[in-house]
Amino acid sequence: MRKALIALFISCIFFGGTCYGGTPTNEIPMYGNIPFTEKQKIANENLFNDVVQKCGSRNEGAKSALKVGWNSLSKNDPKKAMRRFNQAWLLDPDNAEVYYAFGFLVSFQGNLDEGIILYNKALKIDPGHAMTLAGIGYTYKEKARILYDKKNMKEQDAEVKGILKEALAFYEKAAQTGNVTGYDLRLSSLDQDLSYIYCSCAILSEVNGEYAKAWKYIKLLRKHGGSQLLDPDFIKELSGFMPEPKS
C-alpha cells in the first residue's frame, strides 16, 4: 500500500506562487470580479468587435483563447495562460471549459479550495463534464496528501481514508459520465484524458483496498493506450494483493 500512496502523491504539478497580492487583475480568474471601468468597458467592446471580425463569433474567439491559454500552460507560463483564460471568459462566460481551465490552473498552483469553487461553476453549466469531475477528484487527493504529510504518517488514518474515498468517487463519476469533451481545446486527446481518469481510479481503488476494481480500470487504461502512466512497482504491489484477472 505504501508504493500506491507514493504513486498517488507524487503525481502533482505546480506552476508557481499562490498569492494574489499585487497581482494584475488579468492574472486573476474572472479579473478578480472587480467591476470594469468605463475605459475598460470600451476596450472590451473593441475586443468583441475585433474577435467577431477575425473568428466569426465570440464563442469561436473564446475557443481560440482557450487553446492559446493551454499551450502557454504547457510551456510553464501560467500568467499568460490566465490572461488568455480570462479573455475566453470575457468572450463566453457561459462556457464550462473556461471555468474548468480556471479551476485547473489555480488547483495546480495549490489553491485547492478556490479550485473547487471554480470547478463547481463549470458543473453548474455542464454537470457531466468529466475532466471537471476529475479535477475535483484531484483537489481531494491533494487535500489527503497534505494531511498525510502534516501528520507524518506511515499509513493512512480514517480521516485520510475518508478524503481519498471522496476523491475516488469524483474520479469514478468522471469515468462513468462519458462526457469527455473539450480535449481539442486543451491540446490533448480523448485517449489521454480517459487514460488520466482511469489511472487515477486504479491507484485510488488500490489504496482503498478495492483490488478487483483497480484491475478493471487498468484494463480500460491499457485499452486507451495509457499503460505508461502506471509505475511497474504499482502493478507489482497490486499483483501481490490480487493477481491480475485472466479474463
Summary of the structure (lengths in Angstrom):
residues: 247
radius of gyration: 19.6
end to end distance: 24.6
largest distance: 67.0
contacts: 771
relative contact order: 0.11
helix: 72%
strand: 0%
